[in-house]
């Protein structure tokens, strides 16, 4: 896309940009059909939402219409009758075929297919390639940002721990900003929802998941073009970890409630008709909880990126001093909201995880007198 560079800069929420600059940039290139511009914008948004095997910071077209990319490649790791490791630059952003050890691979819509030297692909009735796909263990930009976020968190919180040790439990530097957040998660999320007895064993996970999601959401608002938490595979993995922790640390009372929700309030022959309805509902709720976690995070982040980039795309459709500033203003306002949404989604995921942990770790007092068991 010719205006990809401007598109990404606007998406970065930089205050020094002006709407007039973008309007002039468009007018100099002359008139383009509206349908073509809409198709380019839609294609660019689709490209942004998907994972990729390289980082493309920006691109432009020269006078001959040739597209130039600025960025850096990532390693491609395939298993195809053996381990194949090469640079994604061989694909040249999907424009060329990569020849590796006598095999040929083609990149299409962020997926790698096995092909021939000409890059021919067989398509089915729905225009989907039917070529064989090797097992792909590549370091994509989403995986790369997950590693960067993990290293950032490791450095940040080990530094915070060292500052506590050296300064008598008083943080300094950037630790003064993060300490209140850590205390808030402990005192306002973990303790009330899990309880004083067991909240400590869940604290490492709650702190990790909060900052992990928050940092990735913030990275998604930068010109790097990463949309990690808008990738449903990532949100499924996060929700699955919460699901496993909830059920593997669940108490006897937690599991008893799932299969015996009425307890000893009535004899078994009176409960049986109700259990035909209640037990399936309880078991269904077991899987609905993590599903709600993954869909909420995925849908909110995905929708936010689509709305923001669509508003920016309107600037290239209007090409006027009236429409472009209006689109820029709306995009800027949505960008500010997205910053709030970034931390809000991390908070909601952490809060719901703590609630689930609280349900799983809850213990009830069981009276010794059988006649008092129903009280």
Secondary structure, DSSP 8 states (H G I E B T S, - for coil): -TTHHHHHHHHTT-TT--HHHHHHHHHHT----HHHHHHHHHHHHHHHHS--SEEEEEEEE-TT--EEEEEEE-EEEEESSSEEEEEGGGGTTTTS-EEETTEEEEEETTEEEEE-TT----B-TTS-B-S---EE----HHHHHHHHHHHHHHHHHHHHHHHHHHTTS---TTHHHHHHHHHHIIIIIIHHHH-TTTHHHHHHHHHHHHHHHHHHHHHTTSTT---GGG-HHHHHHHHHHHHHHHHHS--HHHHHHHH-TTTTSS-HHHHHHHHHHHHHHHHHHHHHHHHHHHHHHHHHHHHHHHHHHHHHHHHHHH-STTHHHHHHHHHHHHHHHHHHHHHHHHHHHHHHHHHHHHHHH------SSGGGTT-
